[in-house]
């Protein structure tokens, strides 16, 4: 099995070693999957931070007796996006 960190850090070296053993490695597909993984992972982390921030705002607003329905709707939307991104990230991890 190939070490994913070795592929990420020294793709050319790993491909060269595989070539010596008679294997061909699709670097274009790997690079595309890895780029998408990075993008989805970053977006997931951003969504988690936004969700956490919105949750804090709900707490502050509730303590002041303010209406929190708009913030809660935002949290629900973020949760849906987050779930979709987490699913896609899991799929990418399997493909990689």
DAKASUL-V508519 format. One record per run of one state. SS is the DSSP state (@ for helix, = for strand, . for the rest). FROM is the first residue (numbers start at 1). LEN is the number of residues. If there is no record, write none. Layout:
SS | FROM | LEN
SS | FROM | LEN
This chain:
. | 1 | 3
@ | 4 | 6
. | 10 | 1
@ | 11 | 10
. | 21 | 6
@ | 27 | 37
. | 64 | 5
@ | 69 | 27
. | 96 | 1
